Amino acid sequence: MGAGVVAVLSLALAVSPPREFSAIARRAEEARAANRLRQAIGLYSEAVRLRPSWSEGWWNLGVIYYDEDRFGQARAALARFTEVASDPVPALGLLALCEYETHEYDHALRHFQQWAAKRPPASKELLAVAYFHWALLLIRAGQFERATVLLSARAKLGSRGPELEEAMGLAALRLALLPEDYPPSEREPVYLAGKAAMHLALNDIPRAETDARKLLVHYDGHPNVHYFLGTILLDAHSEPAAREFEHELQISPAHVPAMAQLASCHLKDGQPEEALSLARRAAGLDADNAPAHKVAGDALLALNRYPESTAELETARRLAPESAPIRFALARAYKALGRSADAQREYEAFIALSKNEESAK
């Protein structure tokens, strides 16, 4: 039958005679095994019409459609699988890939997140493709740091090439756009930033800094260029990093991430009052910025203002519950308040999240 999944779903749901269904299902499996995919599609479509609760049939139908780049039909079949299967999670990654191709980006992002949270078994090929497209959607959603973690993990596993570098460049320059959507005028800076970001992911800091400074030569006034260089310098050189964040704020005075990073530099340099002032300014501009609340909490902890520190860090935890550093900082704040049980809980969360981050790399 050639009507496809959409037409199948519009038919009345009848209870099939067991023998008829079993015969068609068996023939469908045989056709799939023999790579007679057009025949298999027809047989699976008939089988799920006869027995709409047959999850294996919906799964196989979705996979065949996906392999043939028929993403709309694959999406419909896999969506039905998630409705009838006892465990829908394994299909969510493939469903999200279909939704990416059909431009249902918000649905795709949600399904990628649900899929990754459960860590279902999957082939290396599916993991690589799914995590890459998830990262692209995180960039589109403005979640640049999370996207960079995913893309850097791909690079460390050996992935290379212009597509990965392009995505890393978009994240580095904080352009909330998909690769097919950003303007031609941004091509060169994205390319240069992507090369620097790739070296950074591979822990080749000198080459990352060299490439970022090349970017700076040609795009000194471009938003996020100084910020990106500052993040490269941050771990080894807090003072030069701080200068880059200050320069970024001259270009973009309301750049909240630059404020939070500069506040962190002040804190490292033993200036908690300056750090607190800047972090609170950043949080005032963006109340949902977890790093700003985290730095404010750290600064307050350094100033022995433990109740205020705890409140800031609890806000940061609410905004970014999967951040290991936030959970560690909150454990320290609870310990300072004498809340031993709460401190132990947060420390255990920190250990678990740190292990998850290592296993994802």
One Martini backbone bead per residue (centre of mass of N, CA, C, O) as a GRO file, in nm:
protein
  361
    1MET     BB    1   0.096   0.035   0.022
    2GLY     BB    2   0.109   0.403  -0.071
    3ALA     BB    3  -0.015   0.618   0.143
    4GLY     BB    4   0.103   0.605   0.416
    5VAL     BB    5   0.097   0.714   0.738
    6VAL     BB    6  -0.117   0.936   0.726
    7ALA     BB    7  -0.336   0.757   0.598
    8VAL     BB    8  -0.339   0.534   0.808
    9LEU     BB    9  -0.432   0.718   1.053
   10SER     BB   10  -0.724   0.775   0.910
   11LEU     BB   11  -0.806   0.509   0.974
   12ALA     BB   12  -0.967   0.269   1.107
   13LEU     BB   13  -0.945   0.093   1.412
   14ALA     BB   14  -0.880  -0.237   1.384
   15VAL     BB   15  -0.927  -0.566   1.467
   16SER     BB   16  -0.723  -0.827   1.407
   17PRO     BB   17  -0.661  -1.110   1.285
   18PRO     BB   18  -0.400  -1.286   1.391
   19ARG     BB   19  -0.314  -1.428   1.125
   20GLU     BB   20  -0.307  -1.184   0.939
   21PHE     BB   21  -0.102  -1.017   1.092
   22SER     BB   22   0.130  -1.226   1.113
   23ALA     BB   23   0.175  -1.255   0.809
   24ILE     BB   24   0.242  -0.957   0.745
   25ALA     BB   25   0.471  -0.921   0.948
   26ARG     BB   26   0.654  -1.140   0.831
   27ARG     BB   27   0.677  -1.017   0.545
   28ALA     BB   28   0.803  -0.752   0.637
   29GLU     BB   29   1.061  -0.871   0.757
   30GLU     BB   30   1.157  -1.007   0.497
   31ALA     BB   31   1.174  -0.749   0.324
   32ARG     BB   32   1.377  -0.599   0.500
   33ALA     BB   33   1.605  -0.817   0.495
   34ALA     BB   34   1.602  -0.795   0.159
   35ASN     BB   35   1.569  -0.483   0.079
   36ARG     BB   36   1.245  -0.444   0.027
   37LEU     BB   37   1.128  -0.146   0.101
   38ARG     BB   38   0.864  -0.091  -0.044
   39GLN     BB   39   0.728  -0.349   0.056
   40ALA     BB   40   0.772  -0.300   0.358
   41ILE     BB   41   0.604  -0.048   0.384
   42GLY     BB   42   0.335  -0.171   0.302
   43LEU     BB   43   0.326  -0.394   0.521
   44TYR     BB   44   0.361  -0.220   0.774
   45SER     BB   45   0.117  -0.041   0.722
   46GLU     BB   46  -0.087  -0.274   0.739
   47ALA     BB   47  -0.013  -0.380   1.021
   48VAL     BB   48  -0.074  -0.109   1.181
   49ARG     BB   49  -0.367  -0.100   1.097
   50LEU     BB   50  -0.445  -0.371   1.238
   51ARG     BB   51  -0.207  -0.291   1.470
   52PRO     BB   52  -0.150   0.000   1.640
   53SER     BB   53   0.030  -0.138   1.892
   54TRP     BB   54   0.279  -0.198   1.702
   55SER     BB   55   0.584  -0.087   1.771
   56GLU     BB   56   0.782  -0.230   1.576
   57GLY     BB   57   0.645  -0.128   1.318
   58TRP     BB   58   0.685   0.174   1.364
   59TRP     BB   59   0.990   0.166   1.385
   60ASN     BB   60   1.060   0.040   1.107
   61LEU     BB   61   0.916   0.251   0.944
   62GLY     BB   62   1.083   0.494   1.043
   63VAL     BB   63   1.363   0.393   0.958
   64ILE     BB   64   1.313   0.366   0.658
   65TYR     BB   65   1.232   0.657   0.605
   66TYR     BB   66   1.494   0.781   0.708
   67ASP     BB   67   1.691   0.632   0.509
   68GLU     BB   68   1.510   0.785   0.265
   69ASP     BB   69   1.449   1.090   0.349
   70ARG     BB   70   1.144   1.064   0.486
   71PHE     BB   71   1.081   1.265   0.740
   72GLY     BB   72   0.777   1.303   0.776
   73GLN     BB   73   0.707   0.997   0.790
   74ALA     BB   74   0.903   0.926   1.013
   75ARG     BB   75   0.785   1.111   1.229
   76ALA     BB   76   0.503   0.980   1.241
   77ALA     BB   77   0.595   0.693   1.318
   78LEU     BB   78   0.766   0.767   1.574
   79ALA     BB   79   0.536   0.903   1.726
   80ARG     BB   80   0.370   0.642   1.751
   81PHE     BB   81   0.577   0.484   1.906
   82THR     BB   82   0.577   0.673   2.164
   83GLU     BB   83   0.270   0.599   2.228
   84VAL     BB   84   0.300   0.257   2.240
   85ALA     BB   85   0.550   0.227   2.392
   86SER     BB   86   0.700   0.138   2.688
   87ASP     BB   87   0.980   0.271   2.556
   88PRO     BB   88   1.036   0.579   2.392
   89VAL     BB   89   1.332   0.694   2.415
   90PRO     BB   90   1.504   0.560   2.177
   91ALA     BB   91   1.335   0.744   1.954
   92LEU     BB   92   1.396   1.053   2.013
   93GLY     BB   93   1.649   1.107   1.844
   94LEU     BB   94   1.524   1.039   1.565
   95LEU     BB   95   1.284   1.227   1.588
   96ALA     BB   96   1.452   1.488   1.611
   97LEU     BB   97   1.587   1.466   1.334
   98CYS     BB   98   1.326   1.489   1.176
   99GLU     BB   99   1.240   1.768   1.296
  100TYR     BB  100   1.475   1.918   1.184
  101GLU     BB  101   1.407   1.862   0.878
  102THR     BB  102   1.098   1.990   0.933
  103HIS     BB  103   1.138   2.254   1.121
  104GLU     BB  104   1.085   2.143   1.433
  105TYR     BB  105   1.277   2.277   1.660
  106ASP     BB  106   1.142   2.269   1.940
  107HIS     BB  107   1.079   1.971   1.942
  108ALA     BB  108   1.365   1.870   1.893
  109LEU     BB  109   1.498   1.986   2.145
  110ARG     BB  110   1.324   1.836   2.351
  111HIS     BB  111   1.391   1.545   2.251
  112PHE     BB  112   1.694   1.554   2.290
  113GLN     BB  113   1.688   1.605   2.597
  114GLN     BB  114   1.529   1.349   2.674
  115TRP     BB  115   1.725   1.147   2.549
  116ALA     BB  116   1.995   1.230   2.694
  117ALA     BB  117   1.899   1.197   2.993
  118LYS     BB  118   1.881   0.863   2.952
  119ARG     BB  119   2.103   0.724   2.788
  120PRO     BB  120   2.061   0.551   2.543
  121PRO     BB  121   2.124   0.319   2.335
  122ALA     BB  122   2.370   0.372   2.065
  123SER     BB  123   2.515   0.447   1.798
  124LYS     BB  124   2.779   0.628   1.694
  125GLU     BB  125   2.634   0.760   1.458
  126LEU     BB  126   2.388   0.869   1.609
  127LEU     BB  127   2.535   1.031   1.822
  128ALA     BB  128   2.683   1.225   1.634
  129VAL     BB  129   2.435   1.343   1.485
  130ALA     BB  130   2.260   1.423   1.729
  131TYR     BB  131   2.462   1.607   1.884
  132PHE     BB  132   2.504   1.807   1.656
  133HIS     BB  133   2.202   1.899   1.623
  134TRP     BB  134   2.164   1.983   1.910
  135ALA     BB  135   2.376   2.205   1.907
  136LEU     BB  136   2.240   2.377   1.690
  137LEU     BB  137   1.983   2.431   1.865
  138LEU     BB  138   2.129   2.567   2.098
  139ILE     BB  139   2.230   2.801   1.935
  140ARG     BB  140   1.952   2.904   1.844
  141ALA     BB  141   1.873   2.934   2.169
  142GLY     BB  142   2.145   3.061   2.316
  143GLN     BB  143   2.318   2.789   2.417
  144PHE     BB  144   2.645   2.807   2.389
  145GLU     BB  145   2.784   2.641   2.610
  146ARG     BB  146   2.642   2.371   2.561
  147ALA     BB  147   2.725   2.346   2.267
  148THR     BB  148   3.033   2.346   2.314
  149VAL     BB  149   3.048   2.085   2.471
  150LEU     BB  150   2.946   1.901   2.242
  151LEU     BB  151   3.150   1.984   2.020
  152SER     BB  152   3.408   1.922   2.179
  153ALA     BB  153   3.353   1.622   2.213
  154ARG     BB  154   3.366   1.557   1.913
  155ALA     BB  155   3.658   1.649   1.869
  156LYS     BB  156   3.790   1.451   2.083
  157LEU     BB  157   3.675   1.194   1.904
  158GLY     BB  158   3.770   1.304   1.589
  159SER     BB  159   3.615   1.523   1.481
  160ARG     BB  160   3.587   1.695   1.167
  161GLY     BB  161   3.551   1.985   0.985
  162PRO     BB  162   3.358   2.245   0.861
  163GLU     BB  163   3.093   2.198   1.017
  164LEU     BB  164   3.210   2.201   1.303
  165GLU     BB  165   3.356   2.475   1.286
  166GLU     BB  166   3.108   2.643   1.223
  167ALA     BB  167   2.955   2.581   1.483
  168MET     BB  168   3.178   2.685   1.673
  169GLY     BB  169   3.173   2.976   1.562
  170LEU     BB  170   2.884   3.045   1.639
  171ALA     BB  171   2.924   3.001   1.943
  172ALA     BB  172   3.166   3.196   1.988
  173LEU     BB  173   2.983   3.450   1.856
  174ARG     BB  174   2.683   3.430   1.944
  175LEU     BB  175   2.500   3.299   1.704
  176ALA     BB  176   2.144   3.254   1.676
  177LEU     BB  177   2.212   3.032   1.431
  178LEU     BB  178   2.201   2.859   1.159
  179PRO     BB  179   2.405   2.777   0.903
  180GLU     BB  180   2.171   2.859   0.681
  181ASP     BB  181   2.110   3.170   0.819
  182TYR     BB  182   2.361   3.324   0.801
  183PRO     BB  183   2.531   3.579   0.686
  184PRO     BB  184   2.786   3.644   0.467
  185SER     BB  185   2.936   3.856   0.656
  186GLU     BB  186   3.000   3.604   0.874
  187ARG     BB  187   3.187   3.388   0.751
  188GLU     BB  188   3.476   3.465   0.833
  189PRO     BB  189   3.450   3.490   1.143
  190VAL     BB  190   3.343   3.203   1.180
  191TYR     BB  191   3.586   3.058   1.064
  192LEU     BB  192   3.801   3.170   1.261
  193ALA     BB  193   3.658   3.089   1.524
  194GLY     BB  194   3.645   2.785   1.463
  195LYS     BB  195   3.948   2.730   1.467
  196ALA     BB  196   3.994   2.823   1.758
  197ALA     BB  197   3.784   2.632   1.892
  198MET     BB  198   3.918   2.370   1.809
  199HIS     BB  199   4.184   2.412   1.963
  200LEU     BB  200   4.050   2.443   2.238
  201ALA     BB  201   3.919   2.159   2.249
  202LEU     BB  202   4.230   2.033   2.214
  203ASN     BB  203   4.419   2.208   2.412
  204ASP     BB  204   4.542   2.439   2.206
  205ILE     BB  205   4.604   2.738   2.321
  206PRO     BB  206   4.808   2.886   2.140
  207ARG     BB  207   4.644   2.847   1.873
  208ALA     BB  208   4.384   2.973   1.970
  209GLU     BB  209   4.504   3.252   2.028
  210THR     BB  210   4.617   3.310   1.747
  211ASP     BB  211   4.342   3.294   1.597
  212ALA     BB  212   4.194   3.509   1.768
  213ARG     BB  213   4.392   3.741   1.689
  214LYS     BB  214   4.328   3.733   1.390
  215LEU     BB  215   4.037   3.811   1.428
  216LEU     BB  216   4.100   4.086   1.566
  217VAL     BB  217   4.240   4.231   1.330
  218HIS     BB  218   3.962   4.227   1.144
  219TYR     BB  219   3.737   4.226   1.420
  220ASP     BB  220   3.751   4.435   1.666
  221GLY     BB  221   3.429   4.546   1.659
  222HIS     BB  222   3.314   4.275   1.698
  223PRO     BB  223   3.097   4.099   1.843
  224ASN     BB  224   3.260   3.866   2.075
  225VAL     BB  225   3.569   3.865   2.024
  226HIS     BB  226   3.680   3.952   2.301
  227TYR     BB  227   3.529   3.743   2.461
  228PHE     BB  228   3.657   3.493   2.334
  229LEU     BB  229   3.948   3.558   2.412
  230GLY     BB  230   3.895   3.566   2.717
  231THR     BB  231   3.819   3.261   2.745
  232ILE     BB  232   4.100   3.159   2.660
  233LEU     BB  233   4.265   3.323   2.894
  234LEU     BB  234   4.136   3.265   3.177
  235ASP     BB  235   4.295   3.026   3.315
  236ALA     BB  236   4.595   3.166   3.285
  237HIS     BB  237   4.491   3.493   3.238
  238SER     BB  238   4.314   3.717   3.410
  239GLU     BB  239   4.408   3.999   3.320
  240PRO     BB  240   4.382   3.975   3.006
  241ALA     BB  241   4.092   3.881   3.018
  242ALA     BB  242   3.972   4.132   3.151
  243ARG     BB  243   4.040   4.324   2.916
  244GLU     BB  244   3.855   4.184   2.711
  245PHE     BB  245   3.590   4.226   2.868
  246GLU     BB  246   3.608   4.533   2.876
  247HIS     BB  247   3.610   4.570   2.570
  248GLU     BB  248   3.337   4.441   2.520
  249LEU     BB  249   3.177   4.655   2.695
  250GLN     BB  250   3.238   4.888   2.497
  251ILE     BB  251   3.073   4.756   2.263
  252SER     BB  252   2.877   4.588   2.487
  253PRO     BB  253   2.731   4.707   2.769
  254ALA     BB  254   2.506   4.444   2.791
  255HIS     BB  255   2.716   4.207   2.842
  256VAL     BB  256   2.664   3.960   3.055
  257PRO     BB  257   2.893   3.749   3.025
  258ALA     BB  258   3.122   3.959   3.058
  259MET     BB  259   3.046   4.043   3.341
  260ALA     BB  260   3.073   3.764   3.475
  261GLN     BB  261   3.370   3.719   3.397
  262LEU     BB  262   3.484   3.975   3.526
  263ALA     BB  263   3.393   3.904   3.810
  264SER     BB  264   3.567   3.649   3.826
  265CYS     BB  265   3.836   3.796   3.804
  266HIS     BB  266   3.808   3.966   4.058
  267LEU     BB  267   3.791   3.725   4.249
  268LYS     BB  268   4.071   3.601   4.180
  269ASP     BB  269   4.205   3.896   4.265
  270GLY     BB  270   4.066   3.976   4.549
  271GLN     BB  271   3.762   4.129   4.454
  272PRO     BB  272   3.457   4.088   4.583
  273GLU     BB  273   3.312   4.360   4.559
  274GLU     BB  274   3.344   4.396   4.253
  275ALA     BB  275   3.216   4.129   4.177
  276LEU     BB  276   2.937   4.178   4.301
  277SER     BB  277   2.855   4.430   4.148
  278LEU     BB  278   2.873   4.304   3.861
  279ALA     BB  279   2.692   4.055   3.902
  280ARG     BB  280   2.435   4.220   3.978
  281ARG     BB  281   2.419   4.369   3.715
  282ALA     BB  282   2.382   4.120   3.538
  283ALA     BB  283   2.126   4.009   3.686
  284GLY     BB  284   1.956   4.265   3.624
  285LEU     BB  285   1.958   4.213   3.308
  286ASP     BB  286   1.967   3.880   3.381
  287ALA     BB  287   1.791   3.671   3.585
  288ASP     BB  288   1.873   3.389   3.408
  289ASN     BB  289   2.182   3.408   3.489
  290ALA     BB  290   2.373   3.180   3.638
  291PRO     BB  291   2.668   3.294   3.652
  292ALA     BB  292   2.596   3.554   3.801
  293HIS     BB  293   2.488   3.415   4.060
  294LYS     BB  294   2.741   3.254   4.120
  295VAL     BB  295   2.940   3.489   4.159
  296ALA     BB  296   2.780   3.626   4.379
  297GLY     BB  297   2.795   3.387   4.575
  298ASP     BB  298   3.105   3.374   4.591
  299ALA     BB  299   3.148   3.660   4.695
  300LEU     BB  300   2.976   3.633   4.953
  301LEU     BB  301   3.144   3.404   5.070
  302ALA     BB  302   3.410   3.572   5.087
  303LEU     BB  303   3.238   3.785   5.285
  304ASN     BB  304   3.063   3.611   5.494
  305ARG     BB  305   2.762   3.604   5.341
  306TYR     BB  306   2.582   3.331   5.368
  307PRO     BB  307   2.278   3.374   5.312
  308GLU     BB  308   2.318   3.530   5.045
  309SER     BB  309   2.481   3.315   4.902
  310THR     BB  310   2.269   3.094   4.907
  311ALA     BB  311   2.052   3.241   4.744
  312GLU     BB  312   2.215   3.272   4.483
  313LEU     BB  313   2.285   2.964   4.446
  314GLU     BB  314   1.991   2.867   4.432
  315THR     BB  315   1.929   3.019   4.176
  316ALA     BB  316   2.145   2.886   4.002
  317ARG     BB  317   2.035   2.598   4.037
  318ARG     BB  318   1.757   2.647   3.909
  319LEU     BB  319   1.885   2.733   3.627
  320ALA     BB  320   2.144   2.502   3.675
  321PRO     BB  321   2.123   2.183   3.784
  322GLU     BB  322   2.382   2.061   3.592
  323SER     BB  323   2.595   2.222   3.761
  324ALA     BB  324   2.870   2.144   3.930
  325PRO     BB  325   2.987   2.415   4.043
  326ILE     BB  326   2.727   2.505   4.183
  327ARG     BB  327   2.702   2.264   4.380
  328PHE     BB  328   2.972   2.315   4.522
  329ALA     BB  329   2.918   2.603   4.621
  330LEU     BB  330   2.665   2.525   4.787
  331ALA     BB  331   2.805   2.334   4.979
  332ARG     BB  332   2.982   2.556   5.107
  333ALA     BB  333   2.750   2.734   5.210
  334TYR     BB  334   2.612   2.525   5.390
  335LYS     BB  335   2.857   2.469   5.568
  336ALA     BB  336   2.883   2.763   5.677
  337LEU     BB  337   2.579   2.727   5.811
  338GLY     BB  338   2.556   2.417   5.922
  339ARG     BB  339   2.430   2.242   5.669
  340SER     BB  340   2.518   1.928   5.635
  341ALA     BB  341   2.304   1.777   5.466
  342ASP     BB  342   2.298   1.979   5.231
  343ALA     BB  343   2.598   1.964   5.164
  344GLN     BB  344   2.604   1.661   5.098
  345ARG     BB  345   2.401   1.666   4.867
  346GLU     BB  346   2.561   1.864   4.683
  347TYR     BB  347   2.819   1.697   4.668
  348GLU     BB  348   2.691   1.448   4.534
  349ALA     BB  349   2.594   1.601   4.286
  350PHE     BB  350   2.871   1.689   4.192
  351ILE     BB  351   2.990   1.406   4.145
  352ALA     BB  352   2.777   1.304   3.942
  353LEU     BB  353   2.811   1.533   3.731
  354SER     BB  354   3.112   1.493   3.679
  355LYS     BB  355   3.084   1.204   3.568
  356ASN     BB  356   2.896   1.275   3.333
  357GLU     BB  357   3.092   1.466   3.190
  358GLU     BB  358   3.316   1.255   3.142
  359SER     BB  359   3.135   1.043   2.981
  360ALA     BB  360   3.064   1.262   2.746
  361LYS     BB  361   3.371   1.292   2.625
   0.00000   0.00000   0.00000
